[in-house]
């Protein structure tokens, strides 16, 4: 039975490998037929931006982003993000903090990185 899962990424991908690893995990959950939503908070939004040169494990990120984009993995970003800075054609919606909290509360399971 598929579950509704949120993968919340809040760490800075310029200082740790965990955000890229979290995206890899989210991709695996989607491939396993779970309804997975990725929520990017703070500097984690950099994972989807054009300027990724200083991201830890950039080579791994570049390997998985095309699959994430092709599968239409849904992302939720804070309303303050300038969407013109994002690379690719990701499935992105911007929400207020309250709306993000409501999404997280509605999930069967939440993984936080």
C-alpha positions, 0 to 999 in steps of 0.5 A: 500500500502506497503512503504519502511521504514528505521529504523535508530538506532544510540543510545547506547543500554547500556544507553537507552531503545530506541534502543531495542524499535526501533527494536520492532517497526521495527518488527511490520512494517515488520509484517505489510507488509512494506519493512523495513530496519534497519540501525545500526550506532555506538554503536547500532551495539551491538544489534546484537552482542554476548555480550549483557549483559549490554544492557538495556531491554535485556529480551525484546531484547532476546524475539524479536531477533529470530523473526527478524532473522527468518523473515530476516529483513535486516540490514545495518551496517557500513563497519568498523564492524567486522561481526564475532562478530555478533550473529545469522544468521541475514540478514546483509550487510555492506555499506559505509557512502555514501551508507547508506545516499543513502539508507535513501534518497531512502526511503518513510519514515525514523524513527530515534532513 
